[in-house]
Amino acid sequence: MTWSVHLPFVAAAITLLAGISVSTQLGKLDIERRASEERSAVVNELAATRAQLEGIIRSQR
């Protein structure tokens, strides 16, 4: 058989693999973004708690 017979299958396989790769990378980026958002939320909560505690400590001096 000639190369031209296999070309559509090779092109389809390359396209499929590229799609899977892109999808996997986008999934990883989404997971990283969510983790970053959660870290930011926790840092904000801790900052608020710290400010409250500092206020309590200063008011008792």
C-alpha positions as CSV (number, residue, x, y, z in Angstrom):
1,M,0.0,0.0,0.0
2,T,1.1,3.5,-0.5
3,W,1.5,6.3,2.0
4,S,-1.5,8.1,0.7
5,V,-3.8,5.3,1.9
6,H,-2.5,5.6,5.5
7,L,-2.4,9.4,5.6
8,P,-6.0,10.0,6.7
9,F,-5.5,7.6,9.6
10,V,-2.2,9.1,10.6
11,A,-3.8,12.6,10.5
12,A,-6.7,11.5,12.6
13,A,-4.4,9.9,15.2
14,I,-2.3,13.0,15.4
15,T,-5.4,15.2,15.7
16,L,-6.8,12.9,18.4
17,L,-3.5,12.9,20.4
18,A,-3.2,16.7,20.1
19,G,-6.8,17.1,21.3
20,I,-6.1,14.9,24.3
21,S,-2.9,16.7,25.1
22,V,-4.6,20.1,25.0
23,S,-7.5,18.9,27.1
24,T,-5.2,17.5,29.7
25,Q,-3.2,20.7,29.9
26,L,-6.3,22.8,30.2
27,G,-7.5,20.6,33.0
28,K,-4.2,21.0,34.9
29,L,-4.4,24.8,34.5
30,D,-7.9,24.8,35.8
31,I,-6.9,22.8,38.9
32,E,-4.0,25.1,39.5
33,R,-6.3,28.2,39.2
34,R,-8.8,26.7,41.7
35,A,-6.1,25.9,44.2
36,S,-4.7,29.4,43.9
37,E,-8.2,30.9,44.4
38,E,-8.6,28.7,47.5
39,R,-5.2,29.8,48.9
40,S,-6.1,33.4,48.4
41,A,-9.4,33.0,50.2
42,V,-7.7,31.3,53.1
43,V,-5.0,34.1,53.3
44,N,-7.8,36.7,53.3
45,E,-9.6,34.9,56.1
46,L,-6.4,34.7,58.1
47,A,-5.7,38.4,57.6
48,A,-9.1,39.3,58.9
49,T,-8.7,37.0,61.9
50,R,-5.3,38.5,62.6
51,A,-6.7,42.0,62.5
52,Q,-9.5,41.0,64.9
53,L,-7.0,39.4,67.3
54,E,-4.7,42.4,67.1
55,G,-7.6,44.7,67.9
56,I,-8.6,42.6,70.9
57,I,-5.0,42.5,72.2
58,R,-4.6,46.3,71.8
59,S,-7.9,47.0,73.5
60,Q,-6.8,45.1,76.6
61,R,-3.5,47.0,77.0
